[in-house]
Amino acid sequence: MLLLDYQNVLIESLLKDRFNPDNAPASIDQVVSDFDNVTFHISTPNTKTQILISIAVKCYPELVKYGAEAVLAREYGPYIVQPEQGYDFSVQVDLENLPAEQEEKDDLIRRISLLKRNAMAAPFEQAFDEYASLAEQASQYTSESAPQGVKEGGELRAIHYRDQEAIYIKASHDRVTVIFSTVFSDETDRIYGKVFLQEFVDARRRAIQNAPQVLFRNDPPLELQGVSGLASGKDKVGYITFVLFPRHLTQQRRYEVISHIQTFRDYFHYHIKASKAYIHSRMRRRTADFLQVLRRARPETEEKERKTASGRTFKVQA
């Protein structure tokens, strides 16, 4: 199976080209689309040596609510500028004031190409921090004597990052639950999705027992009780739940876990479409084979002897 890149490859390649000292500065005005209706604008509005990278995210106000500004300030501090009109966040790089070391340049390119990932990481980081706090509080009590807040877990964070689809994150003292609501465009996609998700369950059962638990249902799970506006399976909506256990929430694994789980929705639907395309290609190939068999089975027409009215044999000269 194909694992999608966390970074935007177009931004990464463009910045690598512009950071190369052998290339002369040039004007840029390029709009780049990413997954989840995210849009980037790369331009040189002032001079050819100052590259402005802006991002527009549908759920940016929700991300700000969950600490996105602090995360972005940590990652891009000196490069942050006033957001471009029509966009939510902007950074600017001066080609005449780049880091001296190539390793530092590569790190800057990588961080800018991860702009979407870092913006979307804020609610996950907040939930992971809340888990650590709840786990510390829970360690001071028995399961019966723990306060109600520790038992029930923390805040439910909702990120409405696509039309009709959202990510829900809830921290507890022993886990972090991440729920994706996803829309299946047709009944076939839903069937493929069930098969695909069953493989997650079976793979975990067979060999990857340290993987997060994965659950799928058509109706909203119990963690979303009381949330208004949720659609049930009859509206072609499915709910995919990941249960992240303490072994997934360590400081050493947090970065990769957040990066992996962000790309799940795109990874999931990509493989549904790839599976359908593969089956369609097999059907077309099988149809072509059947047509070839039919052509080969066609009986050859024997040329009958033709005669004139007087009974003489009529032959056509070659």
C-alpha positions as CSV (number, residue, x, y, z in Angstrom):
1,M,0.0,0.0,0.0
2,L,1.1,3.5,-0.7
3,L,1.9,5.9,2.2
4,L,1.2,9.5,1.2
5,D,3.8,12.1,1.9
6,Y,3.2,14.5,4.9
7,Q,4.8,17.5,3.1
8,N,3.6,19.3,0.0
9,V,5.9,18.0,-2.7
10,L,5.3,20.9,-5.1
11,I,6.3,23.5,-2.5
12,E,9.3,21.4,-1.5
13,S,10.6,21.1,-5.1
14,L,10.0,24.7,-5.9
15,L,11.8,25.9,-2.8
16,K,14.7,23.6,-3.5
17,D,15.0,25.1,-6.9
18,R,14.9,28.7,-5.6
19,F,17.3,28.0,-2.7
20,N,19.9,26.7,-5.2
21,P,22.5,29.5,-5.5
22,D,23.2,28.5,-9.1
23,N,19.7,29.6,-10.1
24,A,18.9,33.2,-10.7
25,P,15.9,34.6,-8.7
26,A,12.7,34.7,-10.8
27,S,9.1,35.9,-10.3
28,I,6.6,33.4,-8.9
29,D,2.8,33.5,-8.8
30,Q,1.6,29.9,-8.3
31,V,-1.5,28.5,-6.6
32,V,-1.0,25.0,-5.2
33,S,-3.9,22.7,-4.1
34,D,-3.5,20.1,-1.4
35,F,-5.7,17.5,0.2
36,D,-8.7,18.5,2.3
37,N,-9.4,21.6,0.2
38,V,-6.3,23.3,1.4
39,T,-4.8,26.0,-0.9
40,F,-1.3,27.5,-1.0
41,H,-0.2,30.6,-2.8
42,I,3.5,31.0,-3.6
43,S,4.4,34.5,-4.9
44,T,7.0,37.2,-5.1
45,P,4.8,40.3,-4.6
46,N,7.7,42.7,-3.7
47,T,11.0,41.5,-5.1
48,K,12.1,38.3,-6.8
49,T,14.3,37.4,-3.8
50,Q,11.4,37.5,-1.3
51,I,9.1,34.5,-1.5
52,L,5.7,34.6,0.2
53,I,4.0,31.4,1.0
54,S,0.4,31.6,2.2
55,I,-2.1,28.9,3.2
56,A,-5.9,28.8,3.4
57,V,-7.5,26.1,5.5
58,K,-11.3,25.7,5.8
59,C,-11.1,25.0,9.6
60,Y,-8.5,27.5,10.5
61,P,-10.6,29.3,13.1
62,E,-11.1,26.0,14.9
63,L,-7.4,25.3,14.7
64,V,-6.6,28.7,16.3
65,K,-9.0,27.8,19.1
66,Y,-6.9,24.7,19.7
67,G,-3.5,26.4,19.8
68,A,-2.5,26.6,16.1
69,E,-1.0,30.0,16.4
70,A,1.4,28.8,19.2
71,V,2.5,25.8,17.1
72,L,3.0,27.9,14.0
73,A,5.0,30.5,15.9
74,R,7.2,27.7,17.3
75,E,7.9,26.4,13.8
76,Y,8.2,29.6,11.7
77,G,8.8,32.4,14.3
78,P,11.1,34.8,12.4
79,Y,9.5,34.1,9.0
80,I,5.9,34.9,9.9
81,V,4.4,38.0,8.2
82,Q,0.9,39.5,8.0
83,P,-1.4,37.0,6.3
84,E,-2.0,37.6,2.6
85,Q,-5.6,38.7,1.8
86,G,-7.8,35.7,1.3
87,Y,-5.4,33.4,3.2
88,D,-5.1,32.4,6.8
89,F,-1.4,32.4,7.5
90,S,1.7,33.5,5.6
91,V,5.5,33.1,5.9
92,Q,8.1,35.0,3.9
93,V,11.6,33.8,3.0
94,D,14.4,36.2,1.8
95,L,16.8,34.4,-0.6
96,E,19.4,37.0,0.3
97,N,19.2,36.0,4.0
98,L,19.1,32.3,4.0
99,P,20.9,30.1,6.6
100,A,24.6,29.5,5.8
101,E,24.6,25.7,6.3
102,Q,23.0,23.5,3.7
103,E,21.5,21.3,6.4
104,E,19.7,24.4,7.9
105,K,18.4,25.3,4.4
106,D,17.0,21.8,4.0
107,D,15.4,22.0,7.4
108,L,13.7,25.3,6.5
109,I,12.4,23.8,3.2
110,R,11.1,20.8,5.0
111,R,9.3,22.9,7.6
112,I,7.7,25.2,5.1
113,S,6.5,22.2,3.0
114,L,4.9,20.8,6.2
115,L,2.9,24.0,6.8
116,K,-0.5,22.2,6.5
117,R,0.7,19.3,8.7
118,N,1.9,21.7,11.4
119,A,-1.3,23.8,11.4
120,M,-3.4,20.6,11.7
121,A,-1.2,19.2,14.4
122,A,-2.3,21.8,17.0
123,P,-5.4,20.0,18.3
124,F,-3.6,16.7,18.4
125,E,-0.7,18.2,20.5
126,Q,-3.2,19.8,22.8
127,A,-5.1,16.5,23.3
128,F,-1.8,14.6,23.9
129,D,-0.8,17.1,26.5
130,E,-4.2,16.8,28.1
131,Y,-3.8,13.0,28.2
132,A,-0.5,13.4,30.0
133,S,-2.2,15.6,32.6
134,L,-5.1,13.3,33.1
135,A,-2.8,10.3,33.4
136,E,-0.8,12.0,36.1
137,Q,-4.0,12.9,38.0
138,A,-5.4,9.4,37.6
139,S,-2.2,7.8,39.0
140,Q,-3.1,9.4,42.4
141,Y,-6.4,7.7,42.7
142,T,-7.9,4.2,42.4
143,S,-10.5,3.7,39.6
144,E,-13.3,4.0,42.1
145,S,-12.1,7.2,43.9
146,A,-11.0,9.2,40.8
147,P,-12.9,12.5,40.3
148,Q,-15.6,12.6,37.6
149,G,-13.5,14.8,35.3
150,V,-10.7,12.3,35.3
151,K,-13.0,9.3,34.6
152,E,-14.9,11.0,31.8
153,G,-11.8,12.4,30.1
154,G,-11.1,15.8,28.6
155,E,-12.6,18.1,26.1
156,L,-13.9,16.8,22.8
157,R,-12.1,18.7,20.0
158,A,-13.9,19.0,16.6
159,I,-12.2,20.0,13.4
160,H,-14.6,20.4,10.5
161,Y,-11.9,20.3,7.9
162,R,-14.1,19.2,4.9
163,D,-17.7,19.7,3.8
164,Q,-19.8,17.2,5.8
165,E,-16.7,15.6,7.3
166,A,-14.8,16.2,10.6
167,I,-12.2,14.9,12.9
168,Y,-13.0,14.5,16.6
169,I,-10.3,14.1,19.2
170,K,-10.9,13.2,22.9
171,A,-8.2,12.6,25.5
172,S,-8.7,10.3,28.5
173,H,-6.4,9.2,31.3
174,D,-5.5,6.0,29.5
175,R,-5.9,6.8,25.8
176,V,-6.6,9.4,23.1
177,T,-9.5,8.6,20.8
178,V,-9.5,10.0,17.2
179,I,-12.7,9.7,15.2
180,F,-13.0,10.5,11.5
181,S,-16.5,11.0,10.0
182,T,-16.3,10.3,6.3
183,V,-18.8,10.5,3.4
184,F,-19.0,7.6,1.0
185,S,-20.0,8.9,-2.4
186,D,-21.8,5.7,-3.3
187,E,-22.7,2.2,-2.0
188,T,-19.7,0.6,-3.7
189,D,-17.3,2.9,-1.8
190,R,-18.9,1.9,1.4
191,I,-18.4,-1.8,0.7
192,Y,-14.8,-1.3,-0.3
193,G,-14.3,0.8,2.9
194,K,-15.6,-2.0,5.1
195,V,-13.3,-4.6,3.4
196,F,-10.4,-2.1,3.7
197,L,-11.0,-1.4,7.4
198,Q,-11.5,-5.1,8.2
199,E,-7.9,-5.6,7.0
200,F,-6.8,-3.1,9.6
201,V,-8.5,-5.2,12.3
202,D,-7.2,-8.5,10.9
203,A,-3.6,-7.2,10.5
204,R,-3.5,-6.0,14.1
205,R,-4.8,-9.4,15.2
206,R,-2.2,-11.3,13.2
207,A,1.0,-9.5,13.4
208,I,0.8,-5.8,14.4
209,Q,-0.6,-6.0,17.9
210,N,1.1,-2.8,18.9
211,A,-0.9,-0.8,16.3
212,P,-3.8,1.4,17.4
213,Q,-7.3,-0.2,17.6
214,V,-9.4,0.6,14.6
215,L,-13.3,0.5,14.7
216,F,-15.8,1.3,12.0
217,R,-19.6,1.9,12.4
218,N,-22.3,3.7,10.5
219,D,-23.8,5.4,13.5
220,P,-22.0,8.0,15.7
221,P,-19.9,6.3,18.4
222,L,-20.5,6.7,22.1
223,E,-17.8,9.4,22.4
224,L,-19.9,11.7,20.2
225,Q,-23.0,11.4,22.3
226,G,-24.6,14.9,22.7
227,V,-22.9,16.4,19.6
228,S,-25.5,18.0,17.5
229,G,-25.8,17.8,13.7
230,L,-24.2,14.3,13.3
231,A,-25.4,12.2,10.4
232,S,-26.0,8.5,10.7
233,G,-25.1,5.7,8.2
234,K,-28.3,6.1,6.2
235,D,-26.8,9.4,4.9
236,K,-23.8,7.6,3.6
237,V,-21.6,8.7,6.5
238,G,-19.3,6.3,8.3
239,Y,-17.3,6.8,11.5
240,I,-13.8,5.4,11.8
241,T,-12.3,5.4,15.3
242,F,-8.6,5.1,16.2
243,V,-7.8,4.3,19.9
244,L,-4.3,5.5,20.7
245,F,-2.8,3.9,23.8
246,P,0.0,5.1,26.0
247,R,2.7,3.4,23.9
248,H,1.6,5.6,21.0
249,L,1.6,8.8,23.0
250,T,5.2,9.0,24.2
251,Q,7.3,12.1,23.4
252,Q,9.4,10.0,21.0
253,R,6.4,8.9,18.9
254,R,4.2,11.9,19.0
255,Y,5.5,13.5,15.9
256,E,5.1,10.4,13.7
257,V,1.7,9.5,15.2
258,I,0.3,12.9,14.5
259,S,1.7,12.9,10.9
260,H,0.4,9.4,10.2
261,I,-3.1,9.9,11.5
262,Q,-3.6,13.3,9.7
263,T,-3.2,11.6,6.3
264,F,-5.6,8.7,7.1
265,R,-8.6,10.1,5.4
266,D,-6.7,10.8,2.2
267,Y,-4.9,7.4,2.4
268,F,-8.3,5.6,3.0
269,H,-10.1,7.2,0.0
270,Y,-7.1,7.0,-2.2
271,H,-6.9,3.2,-1.8
272,I,-10.7,2.8,-2.3
273,K,-10.3,4.6,-5.7
274,A,-7.2,2.7,-6.5
275,S,-8.9,-0.6,-5.8
276,K,-11.9,0.3,-8.0
277,A,-9.5,1.4,-10.8
278,Y,-7.7,-1.9,-10.5
279,I,-10.8,-4.0,-10.7
280,H,-12.1,-2.0,-13.6
281,S,-8.9,-2.6,-15.5
282,R,-9.2,-6.3,-14.8
283,M,-12.8,-6.3,-16.1
284,R,-11.7,-4.5,-19.3
285,R,-8.8,-7.0,-19.8
286,R,-11.2,-9.9,-19.3
287,T,-13.7,-8.4,-21.7
288,A,-10.9,-8.0,-24.3
289,D,-10.0,-11.7,-23.8
290,F,-13.6,-12.8,-24.3
291,L,-13.9,-10.8,-27.5
292,Q,-10.7,-12.3,-28.8
293,V,-12.1,-15.8,-28.1
294,L,-15.3,-15.0,-29.9
295,R,-13.3,-13.7,-32.9
296,R,-11.3,-16.9,-33.0
297,A,-14.4,-19.0,-32.8
298,R,-16.0,-17.5,-35.8
299,P,-16.4,-20.2,-38.5
300,E,-14.5,-19.7,-41.8
301,T,-16.9,-19.2,-44.7
302,E,-16.1,-21.7,-47.5
303,E,-16.2,-20.2,-51.0
304,K,-18.9,-22.0,-53.0
305,E,-18.3,-23.0,-56.6
306,R,-20.1,-20.6,-58.9
307,K,-21.4,-21.6,-62.4
308,T,-22.7,-19.8,-65.4
309,A,-26.3,-20.3,-66.7
310,S,-25.1,-23.0,-69.1
311,G,-23.5,-25.0,-66.3
312,R,-19.9,-24.1,-66.9
313,T,-17.7,-23.4,-63.8
314,F,-17.1,-19.7,-63.2
315,K,-13.7,-18.8,-61.9
316,V,-12.3,-15.3,-61.2
317,Q,-8.9,-14.6,-62.6
318,A,-6.4,-13.5,-60.0
